[in-house]
Amino acid sequence: MQTFIIAAFFVFVSLLQAPLLQAQSVAMQSLPPQQDSLARFVSKTLTVTGKVSKPLTLTLADFSAFKQHTSENIPVISYSGERKEPIRSCKGVLLRDVLDKAEIVFEEKRDFNRLVIVATATDGFRTLWTWHEIYNSEAGNSIFIITERDGKTLSVKEGDFMLLSAKDLKTGPRHVRWLRSIEVVKI
């Protein structure tokens, strides 16, 4: 009798679970692909704010007004030294050119020593540069806001705007996908 009750219990539980498992299977089939789930991170505008006299809100189309730069064979290396898929070719504008258009404000004679540029992605990732890195070193010639990769607009995995410091020894830590804002901050 006890065996019968246990067997009946398992049959009953399996009958209850069948619709749940079926519903779960249907739900799993209707989940959007990973690419679609990343679309929520893509920003259609890039803002430049903070210590600037002309705050900007730029769209992808606005970037055609800037001088375009290309770069090839950029290694993507994580902070741990792991090599990721390199960027074979990309097109974009210098971060410095965008900052020049926004016109950084210097309230005091030596403000350039206290300015940092904070780049923020839609997923909350942030990185920064000093004014000196952008304007007073060779690095400034290779800090790009990228809008095309390998001859195509950026994928949803990268967003409409991506920021990369191509000459960093480890490019990954300041590689900003889904770039949404640039803020000039006085510290």
Number of C-alpha atoms within 10 A of each C-alpha: 6 7 8 9 10 11 12 12 12 12 12 11 11 13 11 11 12 11 11 12 12 11 12 12 11 11 10 10 10 9 10 9 9 10 11 11 12 15 15 13 20 21 19 15 17 20 18 23 21 18 20 19 13 16 17 19 15 16 15 14 8 10 16 11 8 13 11 14 15 14 16 14 11 17 19 22 19 16 13 9 12 10 14 12 9 12 15 13 15 22 20 23 22 24 21 18 16 19 21 12 15 21 15 20 16 15 10 7 7 9 13 17 12 13 20 20 23 18 23 22 23 17 14 12 14 17 16 14 17 17 21 16 15 21 13 11 10 12 15 21 18 20 24 27 25 29 23 18 20 12 11 11 17 19 16 19 16 21 25 25 28 21 26 22 24 24 15 17 14 19 21 21 17 21 24 26 24 29 30 27 21 23 19 23 17 16 8
